[in-house]
Amino acid sequence: SGFAEYTTAKARTLWRVPEPTAEMAALRISGLTACAMMEVTGQVKAGETVLVTAAAGGAGHFAVQFAKLAGCTVVGTCSSEEKARALCALGCDHII
């Protein structure tokens, strides 16, 4: 279960990390979520326009980068000027 304190898993599905950190947890959860949504669910292709809501959040900032790597135009939404600057630095094409 995703909410268990302890679980078992096959070794081939695990990642070895040098030290458990918040960044490693974010990569595993937010990064893989964004990747799956872009590649599997959305099946994005170069030249498409992708809207990323909450683009400065955990999965959102990964989604912006994955969409840009795929050759998409990215529209991101956020709630503040500070977050808008962060999205600009990530390469977001249009910010709402």
C-alpha positions as CSV (number, residue, x, y, z in Angstrom):
1,S,0.0,0.0,0.0
2,G,1.2,3.5,-0.7
3,F,0.3,4.5,2.9
4,A,2.1,1.7,4.7
5,E,4.9,2.4,7.0
6,Y,6.7,-0.8,5.8
7,T,6.2,-2.9,2.7
8,T,8.1,-5.3,0.4
9,A,9.1,-4.8,-3.2
10,K,11.1,-6.5,-5.9
11,A,14.7,-5.2,-6.0
12,R,14.4,-4.3,-9.7
13,T,11.7,-1.7,-8.8
14,L,13.8,0.1,-6.3
15,W,16.3,3.0,-6.6
16,R,19.5,3.1,-4.5
17,V,20.0,6.6,-3.1
18,P,23.1,7.8,-1.3
19,E,21.1,9.4,1.5
20,P,17.4,9.7,2.1
21,T,16.4,13.3,1.6
22,A,13.3,15.3,0.9
23,E,14.6,15.9,-2.6
24,M,14.8,12.2,-3.3
25,A,11.2,11.7,-2.0
26,A,10.0,14.6,-4.3
27,L,11.8,13.1,-7.3
28,R,10.2,9.7,-6.7
29,I,6.6,11.0,-6.1
30,S,6.3,14.2,-8.0
31,G,8.7,13.5,-10.8
32,L,7.3,10.1,-11.7
33,T,3.7,11.4,-11.4
34,A,4.5,14.2,-13.9
35,C,6.3,11.9,-16.2
36,A,3.5,9.3,-16.3
37,M,0.9,12.1,-16.9
38,M,2.9,13.5,-19.8
39,E,4.0,10.3,-21.4
40,V,1.3,7.8,-20.6
41,T,-1.9,9.7,-20.0
42,G,-1.4,12.8,-22.1
43,Q,0.9,11.2,-24.7
44,V,2.3,14.6,-25.5
45,K,4.1,15.2,-28.8
46,A,6.3,18.0,-30.0
47,G,4.5,21.0,-31.2
48,E,1.5,20.6,-28.9
49,T,0.4,23.1,-26.3
50,V,0.3,21.8,-22.7
51,L,-1.5,23.5,-19.8
52,V,0.0,22.8,-16.4
53,T,-2.1,23.9,-13.5
54,A,-0.3,24.6,-10.2
55,A,2.8,24.6,-12.4
56,A,5.1,25.8,-9.6
57,G,4.1,23.0,-7.3
58,G,5.6,19.6,-6.7
59,A,4.5,17.7,-9.8
60,G,3.8,20.9,-11.8
61,H,7.4,22.0,-12.0
62,F,8.4,18.6,-13.2
63,A,5.6,18.6,-15.8
64,V,6.7,22.0,-17.2
65,Q,10.2,20.6,-17.7
66,F,9.1,17.3,-19.2
67,A,6.7,19.1,-21.6
68,K,9.5,21.5,-22.7
69,L,11.9,18.6,-23.2
70,A,9.2,17.0,-25.4
71,G,9.1,20.1,-27.6
72,C,5.8,21.5,-26.4
73,T,4.6,25.0,-25.8
74,V,3.8,25.2,-22.1
75,V,1.2,27.4,-20.4
76,G,1.5,27.3,-16.6
77,T,-0.8,28.6,-13.9
78,C,0.4,29.8,-10.5
79,S,-0.7,32.1,-7.7
80,S,2.0,34.7,-7.2
81,E,4.6,36.8,-8.9
82,E,7.4,34.9,-7.1
83,K,6.1,31.6,-8.5
84,A,5.7,33.2,-12.0
85,R,9.4,34.1,-11.9
86,A,10.2,30.5,-11.0
87,L,8.1,29.3,-13.9
88,C,9.9,31.7,-16.2
89,A,13.2,30.3,-15.1
90,L,12.0,26.7,-15.8
91,G,11.2,27.8,-19.4
92,C,7.4,28.1,-19.2
93,D,6.2,29.9,-22.3
94,H,3.1,31.5,-21.0
95,I,2.2,32.1,-17.4
96,I,-1.3,32.8,-16.0
